[in-house]
Amino acid sequence: MTIKKIIALFFLVYSGILSTTAQDIVTLKSGKELKSRIIHINTKDVSVIPEGTSDTISLLRNEIAKLQYQKGISVYLSDDEAPIFNKEPANDSLYYLGEKDANRYYRGYKAAATGTLICSFFIPWGLVPAFACSSTPPAINSLGYKDQALFKNSSYFNGYTEQAFKIKKKKIWKNFAIGSGITVGYYMLLLIAASALYTM
């Protein structure tokens, strides 16, 4: 085994260890800390997967003092079920949760992305739907969010909708690049074939 392969294997093992040991932390009002992966914040409880298990459990919100994500973002749960968070989006756990859920659930871009892909076969007309669709935020009924109560929270709403818009733009321009690339490749092959026939 070469030095490069040994180093590559080391980093793979090391990154795997980090991914399995990095955990969110749930701090109960009793002071006890639970290492777990936070899955979902509901209006009545919080769904988590405790460290060392694969089972999802629910903890009542009124038993929880703080949720701390592995990235260092924290959210405090008050007795009246209104979470307390910082105003800056970068430090706002519910904003981060909105982004995370958009990555999991938002699939409303498919129609626009597929239409752009088809139109991009006809250069340069594919630019028209690409610009039009990528400049239009996703419609509310296409967002696919799962928690109505969370979606009413302005911070979660902003995180979810802004991330969904980013996803939509990324998918549209990716499909435009794919369609245009296929078309350019096709015409290049025709030119090569025509050139070969001409020189025979």
N, C-alpha and C positions, 0 to 999 in steps of 0.2 A: 504493500500500500504506500503510495507516494505521500510526501509531506503535505501537499495541497489537500489530498483526500482526508488525511488525518485531521487537519485544521477544520475542514468543512464539516466533518463528522462531529468534532468537538462542539462547534457552534450550534449544530442542529440539536445535539443532546442538551446543551446549556439552555438554549431558547425553549426547549420542551419543558425543562425543569422549571424555568421561570413562569411559563404559561400555566403550569399546573399548581404552582405554589402561590402565585399572585391571586389575592382574594379581596372581595369587598368585605366590609365589617359592619355588622349590625350591633349597635349599642342599645341595650335595654335600659329602661328606667331604673332597674335594680342595680345597674352598674355592670352587669355581665356583658361581655363582648362575644359575638358569634361570628366566626369566620365563615363566610358563605358567598355565593354568587347571587346578587340581587336581580331578580327576573322582572318583577312588575310591581308598581305601586298602585294600589286600588284605594277606593274611598274608605274602606273598612279595614283592610289588611294589606300586608306586603308579602309577596311570593318570593321565596328564596330557595336555593339549593345549598344545604349545609356542606361544609368542607368534609371530604372523605365519603360522601354519598352521592347518589344520582337521583335521589327522590326530592321532589318539590314539596315544600311545606308552606303553610300560611301562618304569619304572625300578626296578631291584632295590632293595629296602629297605636292604640292607647297604651300598649306595653313597650313601645319603641321610643327612644329619645333621639337617636341620630342614625342616619345611614351614611356610610362613607364608602365611596367607590374607590377601586384600586388606583385610579388616576389622581386621587387626592381630593376629589370633589365631594362635598358633604351637603346633606340636607337634613334639617331638623324638623321633626313632626310635633306640632303643638296639640294640646288637648282638644281643640275644636276642629281638628282634622285639616287645618290650613297650614301647609308646609311653609317654613321660614327659609328663605334663600336670599343670596346676595343679588343685587340688581344687575351686576355685570354678567352677561351671558356666559363668558368664559369660566366663571366660577359658580354658575347656577346649575345645580344638579338636575332640576326639572327641565331646563333647556337642553342639557346633555341627554337626558332620558328621551326627550322628544326627537332629537337627532338619531338616537339609537333605534327607536321604534320606527322611524321613517325608513331606515335602512332595512328593517325586518319586514315591514308590512306594505310599503308603498310600491304598487305595481301599475299605477294609472298612466304611466308614460308609454305603455306598449303600443297603443293605437298611433300616437304621434310619431314614435320611433319607427314603427313599421311603415307608415306612410312616407316618412322621410327616406327610408331605405329604398323603397320602390321608386320614388321620384328621382333619387340621386343617380339612378341608372341613366337618366337623360340629362347629361351635363349641358348647360349649367343650371337647368331648371330645378334641380334638387336644392339649390340654395334658397329658393323662395320658401318652401315649407320648413326648411331647417331654421332660418331666421325667424319666421313667424311663430313656430312652435316653441323654440328655445327662449323666446322673449315673453312668452305667456305663462304665468304661474299656474300650477295645477289647480283644477276646479276642486272645490271642497268635497263634492260627492265622489271624487276619484282618489282621494287620499288614502283610504283603506285603514284608517286608525281604528283601534280596537276598544279604547276606553273613552267613553263620552265624557265622563266626569273629569278625567285628566285633560282632555282636549279643550275643556272650557277654561283651564288655567292658562293665562296669557303667556307665561314663560314656556310651558310645554308646547303650546300652540305655535309660538315663534320658532322654537327649535325644530318641531316636526315639519312645518310648512316650508321653512327656509331650506332644510335638508332635502325635502322632496323636490323642491325647485332645482337644486343643484343636481340631484340624481336625474331629473328629467332632461336638463340641458346636456349632461354628460352622455346619456344614452342616445339622444338625438344626434349629436355631433359624431358620436362613435359610428352610428349607422350611416350617417352621411359619408364618413370617411370610407367605410366598408363598400358601400354602393359605388362611390366614385372610383375607388381603387379597382373594383371589379371591371367597371366600364373602361377605364384607362388601360388596364391589362388586356382586355379583349381587343381593343383597337390596336394596341401594340403588337399583339399576335397576328392580327390581320395584316399590318404593315410588314411584319417580318415575312409572313407567308407570301405576300404580294411581291416583296423584294426578291425572295428566293425564286419565285416563278419568272420574274423579269430577267434575272441573271442566268437562267438555264439556257 
